[in-house]
């Protein structure tokens, strides 16, 4: 299980520049934009529509996946003001993947991809939805740094080794232990976990202050956000990476499809958005789960 430690505070000299649709990164080939998809969950229709944006407006007609299970587009047009043209922003918004522009940078919620489908101690999809709703409902949380990360492990241990700012590990179907930076925190009912994480996020916003030297991560705070707790004895051991191919125990209905180099080209997108695919989950291992009816 992950060790409890407190790192030396990092001294920042600028705000983070993590890209979004409304804050594109001016790369050498054009604008790079990142779309946060909490839990990696994206509908086939939304992925197809996003690919359509890449084809219509970009010089790179692929969709890229990240190790935080988010999506990116590259080589989009960028204006002299450093922004995407309004037509491109509108086209991305029409995919449904930009539900709250004021909070687009903060919906970094990495979740065990197989949760609620096969295995795990708890179904974290309701917790993910409640956490996302809590983030979007609070204007102050729109000020979280773009690199701030929530990590939710459903008890199988697949994300236990991933560092986070805030998170949890399910202990059984009804309880979880919270993670705060590098430390373990309280054991809480799973039904209360999303609210607790939102409260901790607010506490971080208050503690970090403002200005170019404000911390990006919980571990960078000069004073721990909460007192550390002992690791619960029910915590799992780290699990291996989910292999590509048909998922064991899914009766052939779920397949982990590789995105080589993090790239989904038109052929793989056609495969992922075929008529028999009901749901897609981007994984942090450069792949996408295709869930078939």
N, C-alpha and C positions, 0 to 999 in steps of 0.2 A: 504494500500500500504506500501511497505517496508520503514522503517524510514531511514533518512539520519544521519549517525553518523561516526565519525572517531575514530577507536580504538587505544589504546596505541600500539606503535610498539612492535612486538615480536622480541626478540633477538635470532637468530639462532646460533648454534655452529657447524653445519655440513650441507652438502648438502642433499637434499631430496633423499630418497631411494625407491621411488615409482617404482614398478616393471614393466618390459616390457619383450619382447622376448629376447632382447640382454642384458637385465639387470634383470635376474630372481631373485626372492626372495628365499633364502634357508630355506624353512619351514621344520618342523619336518618330514613331509611325502615326501619330495622331493622339486623340483623346482616349484614355483608358477609364472606364467606369465600372464600378462594382455595385452589384445588387445583393442586398442581404436577404436571405431566405431562411428564417428561423427554423431550426430542425432539418434544414435541407429540403423541405417539402415543397414541391412545385408541380403544378398540373402539366400534363402533356400539352394542353392548349397554350399555356403560358410559355413553356419552353419553345414551342413552335413559333409563337408570336415574337419572342425575343430573337430567335434566329432570323426571322423576317426583318427585324430592325437592322441586324448586322449585315444582311445581304443588301438591303436597300440603301443604307447610309454609310457603311464601313468599307474600308479596303481590306479588312480581314473578316471573312464571312463565317467565322467559327464562333461558338460560344465556349468560354473557358470556365473551368471549375477550379476552386481554390481549396487549400487544405483546411479552411474553416467551413467548408461545404457551402460556399457562396458562389455566385455567378459573376462573370466579367465579360464585357465587350471591349474590343481594342480597335484602334485605327479609325475612330469616328472623327467627323469634322469638328474643329474647334475654332471659335471666333477669336478676334483680337483681344476680347475681354477675358479670355481663358475659359469661356463657357461653351457648352453645346448649343447649337442653334435651337430655338424654341420648338421647331418642327420635330427634331430628334427627341427632345425631352418629352413632348406630347406622345410620340409613338411609343416610347418606353413606358410611360404612364399607362397607356392603353393596354399593356400586357397584364396589368394588375399587380405587378411586382414593385410598385412604388406607392404603397397605400398611404403613407404619411411623410411627405417630403421633408418636413421639419425634423423628423426623427430617422431619416434614412440611414444615417451613419452609425446608429447605436443598436441596431437589431442584430447584433452578433451573438446568436444563440446556437451553440453547437450541441447536438443531442445524439445519443446512441441511435444510429440510423435504423436499426431493426426494432426499435421500441414499439410495442403494441402489435407487432407482426409475428415474430418468432422469438422465443426465449426472453431473457431478462426477468428481473424481479417485479417490475412495475411498468405500466404503460404511461410514459411521460408525455404523450401528446397533449392531454388536457393541461398539464403543467406548463408546457411550452406555449400553448395558446394563451393561457392566463398571464404568463410572464410577458409575452409580447404585448398583450392588451394593456397591461400595467405600465409598460415603458411608454407606449404611445399616448396614454391618457395623462401623463404628467409632463407639462411643458419644461420643467426644470431638467428632466432627464434627456431632453434633446441636446443638452450640453455635455453629455458623456463623450469622452474621446472616441474617435473612430476605431481605435485599437482595443478598446475595452471589451472583454470577452466573457460570456457566460458559458459554462460547460456542464451539461446535465448527463450523467451516466445512469442508465436504468438498472444497475446492479449486476450487469454482465462483465464489467471491468474493461470494456473496450476503449473508454475515454479516461480511465483512471490516471494514466500517465500524462495527460494533456494539462499543461499549465493553464490557469484561468485567473480571472479577477474575482468572479463570484460563480458559485455552482453548487452542485449537490451530487450525491451518490445514493441511489435507492438501496435501502437495507432489506425491505420486503415490500409487499404490495401497498402498504399504508404509511411507511415512514422512510425518512431519508436523513442523511447527515449533510449539513451544509459545509461548503468550502468557501473560505474567505482569503483570497490571495494564496499564500503558500500554506495556510493553516487550516486545520479542521475546526469546525464550529459546532453549533447546537444540533442535536437530533430533534427533528420536528415532524409533525404529521404531514404527509405528502399534500394533503388538501390545503395546508397553510404555506407551503414552500414558495409558491410564486409571490405571494404578498411579502414574505420575509426577504426574498431576494430584491424585490423592488424597494423595500425600506432600506436595505443595505446599500443599494445603488444611490439612493438619495443621500445617505450618510456620506458616501464617498464624494458625491458632488459638493456637499457642504465642506468636507474636510480638505479637498484639493485646492480650493480657492480658484482664483482666476489669474490670467496673465500668461506670458510665454513660458514661465517656469513651473506652471501647475503640473502635477504628476499625471501621467497617462494611465497608470496601473495602481491597483491596491497595494502591491508590494513596495511601491515607491513612496508611500506616505511615511512621513517621519515618525508617526505614532501608529501602532496597529489599530485597525478599524474596530476590532473586537478582541476579546481575550480568547486565546486558543483553547481548545478542548482536546481531550484524548481521542485518538482514533477509535471508533466503535469496532468491537470484535467481529461484527457481522459484515464488515466491508469485504468486497471480493478481492481476489488477486487480479493483476492486470491480464487482460485477454489478448490473444494475438489479433492481428489485422484480419478483417473479413476478406477471404479470398474471392477472386473473380470467378464468375460462373454461377450455376444454379445454387441457391441457398439451401443448405441442409435443413430438413424439417419443414420446408415450405410446399411440399408436394409439387414441385416444379412451377409454382406460381410466382416465385420471386427470383430474379437473376441480378447479380452484381456485375454490371457492364463497365469495363475499363474505359477511361478517357485518357489515352496515351499522352503523356506530357501535359495532362490537364486540359486537353482539347477535345471538344465535341464538334466534329465536322458534320457536313450535311448527311453523310451516310449513317453515322451513329445517331444523329438526331431523328432521321427517318425511322430508324429502328426503335428508338425510345418513344416515339409519338405514334406508333402504329395503332390500329383500331382496337387491338386486344389489351393495350396497356391502360390501366386504370389510374395509376399513381406513380410518381417519381420521387425518389429521395436522393439528393446529392450526398455523397459520403466524403469524409475527410481524407480518403485514400485514393483520390483521383479516379473516382468512379461514380456511377449512378445506379441505384436500385430501381429496377423496373418491376412493378407489381401488376400482375395480370389478373384479369377477372376470373 
